[in-house]
Amino acid sequence: MKNIILVGMMSSGKTTLGKKLARALNFRFVDLDKLIESDQQMSISSIFAEKGEAYFREVESEILRKTAEQKGIVLASGGGTPCFHENMDVINAMGISIFLDVPAEDLAKRIQNHGKDDRPILSGSASLKATLENKINERMPCYSRAHFTLKGDIDLTHLLEVIQPLM
């Protein structure tokens, strides 16, 4: 039984699609950010504000490695998770990695519709779309190492078609 690990930018659909996929496969859904918040007893934005990104990335990597020992999970990684501390190697070793490749314009609309300012990596950015484009370009070398890339709006049926032969 292989794990499924979803990678991609914030608001790319990792959590929403991950929950649906876990139900369809009868796997357990795991949200890495939620594990971090539980472990640290504070929100991601509070961790960034109070302890800094370097601290957050260390904790994120440690919890990812602990999570890698589990089987039968669909994991929604954090947007930056694959790009620090050789985390993409861990992700690829723990199962089937899938990059949800959503254009910056679509991500910006989703984030604006979300209406909460809980994305510390974006705080203070003048142009959301431009900031997202820069982050995508910066992270693409990591994301592109995923076993599969799915572009645009991805539905559960399409995702199941991609992974079913590999299970």
PyMOL commands that set and color helices and strands:
alter all, ss='L'
color gray80, all
select helices_A, chain A and resi 14-25+32-40+44-51+53-67+81-83+87-94+104-114+120-122+128-143+156-166
alter helices_A, ss='H'
color red, helices_A
select strands_A, chain A and resi 3-7+28-31+73-76+95-101+148-151
alter strands_A, ss='S'
color yellow, strands_A
deselect
rebuild
show_as cartoon
